[in-house]
């Protein structure tokens, strides 16, 4: 029980550091937790988000893959993995990730927007416009 409490406290500290912009300290704590609990989905997800923030897209994909290996219904991980894959130029996989995120959560305006940007860049303007319209309908701001 004490070990679980310590992990929870460490996770809370890491989230606080992450949210305050102290990414290096947050990363260190996330990695320390993963040494004890390598499949901790929240830690892997947050480390993936942090990796996206610092531009380490390969690490981000790896983190989101670990989340999805134990929880394939984690829509945020699909969305964020798509963002990392898109940044890496892995467009086909990014589209699959966005589609999976939308299958799990049809109100993900970010997934529609990102998918629309890819389709626009590919010259598929009608489908891109459809995606952008859906994104705006969901989140007009």
JOTA-V332818 format. One record per backbone hydrogen bond with DSSP energy under -0.5 kcal/mol. NH is the residue of the N-H (numbers start at 1). CO is the residue of the C=O. E is the energy in kcal/mol with one decimal. If there is no record, write none. Layout:
# JOTA-V332818
nh:NH co:CO e:E
nh:NH co:CO e:E
This chain:
# JOTA-V332818
nh:5 co:1 e:-2.3
nh:6 co:2 e:-2.3
nh:7 co:3 e:-2.4
nh:8 co:4 e:-2.7
nh:9 co:5 e:-2.7
nh:10 co:6 e:-3.0
nh:11 co:7 e:-2.9
nh:12 co:8 e:-2.5
nh:13 co:9 e:-2.4
nh:14 co:10 e:-2.7
nh:15 co:11 e:-2.7
nh:16 co:12 e:-2.3
nh:17 co:13 e:-2.6
nh:18 co:14 e:-3.0
nh:19 co:15 e:-3.0
nh:20 co:16 e:-1.6
nh:21 co:17 e:-0.5
nh:21 co:18 e:-1.4
nh:22 co:17 e:-2.3
nh:23 co:21 e:-1.8
nh:26 co:22 e:-2.2
nh:27 co:23 e:-2.8
nh:28 co:24 e:-2.1
nh:29 co:25 e:-2.1
nh:30 co:26 e:-2.9
nh:31 co:27 e:-2.7
nh:32 co:28 e:-1.9
nh:33 co:29 e:-2.5
nh:34 co:30 e:-2.2
nh:35 co:31 e:-1.2
nh:36 co:32 e:-0.8
nh:36 co:33 e:-1.0
nh:37 co:33 e:-2.9
nh:40 co:37 e:-1.8
nh:41 co:39 e:-0.6
nh:44 co:40 e:-2.7
nh:45 co:41 e:-2.6
nh:46 co:42 e:-2.6
nh:47 co:43 e:-2.9
nh:48 co:44 e:-2.1
nh:49 co:45 e:-2.3
nh:50 co:46 e:-2.7
nh:51 co:47 e:-2.5
nh:52 co:48 e:-2.2
nh:53 co:49 e:-2.3
nh:54 co:50 e:-1.8
nh:55 co:51 e:-0.6
nh:55 co:52 e:-1.0
nh:56 co:51 e:-2.5
nh:57 co:55 e:-1.4
nh:60 co:56 e:-2.1
nh:61 co:57 e:-2.5
nh:62 co:58 e:-2.1
nh:63 co:59 e:-2.5
nh:64 co:60 e:-2.6
nh:65 co:61 e:-2.6
nh:66 co:62 e:-1.9
nh:67 co:63 e:-2.0
nh:68 co:64 e:-2.6
nh:69 co:65 e:-1.8
nh:70 co:66 e:-1.0
nh:70 co:67 e:-0.8
nh:71 co:67 e:-1.7
nh:74 co:71 e:-1.8
nh:75 co:73 e:-1.4
nh:78 co:74 e:-1.6
nh:79 co:75 e:-2.5
nh:80 co:76 e:-3.0
nh:81 co:77 e:-2.5
nh:82 co:78 e:-2.2
nh:83 co:79 e:-1.8
nh:84 co:80 e:-2.2
nh:85 co:81 e:-3.0
nh:86 co:82 e:-2.7
nh:87 co:83 e:-2.1
nh:88 co:84 e:-1.7
nh:89 co:86 e:-1.3
nh:90 co:85 e:-2.7
nh:91 co:89 e:-1.7
nh:94 co:90 e:-2.1
nh:95 co:91 e:-2.6
nh:96 co:92 e:-1.8
nh:97 co:93 e:-2.6
nh:98 co:94 e:-2.8
nh:99 co:95 e:-2.6
nh:100 co:96 e:-2.4
nh:101 co:97 e:-2.5
nh:102 co:98 e:-2.5
nh:103 co:99 e:-2.2
nh:104 co:100 e:-1.8
nh:105 co:101 e:-2.3
nh:108 co:105 e:-1.4
nh:109 co:107 e:-1.6
nh:112 co:108 e:-1.9
nh:113 co:109 e:-2.8
nh:114 co:110 e:-2.9
nh:115 co:111 e:-2.6
nh:116 co:112 e:-2.6
nh:117 co:113 e:-2.1
nh:118 co:114 e:-1.9
nh:119 co:115 e:-2.7
nh:120 co:116 e:-2.6
nh:121 co:117 e:-2.3
nh:122 co:118 e:-1.7
nh:123 co:120 e:-1.6
nh:124 co:119 e:-2.6
nh:125 co:123 e:-1.6
nh:128 co:124 e:-2.0
nh:129 co:125 e:-2.8
nh:130 co:126 e:-1.9
nh:131 co:127 e:-2.2
nh:132 co:128 e:-2.7
nh:133 co:129 e:-2.6
nh:134 co:130 e:-2.3
nh:135 co:131 e:-2.4
nh:136 co:132 e:-2.3
nh:137 co:133 e:-2.7
nh:138 co:134 e:-2.2
nh:139 co:135 e:-2.5
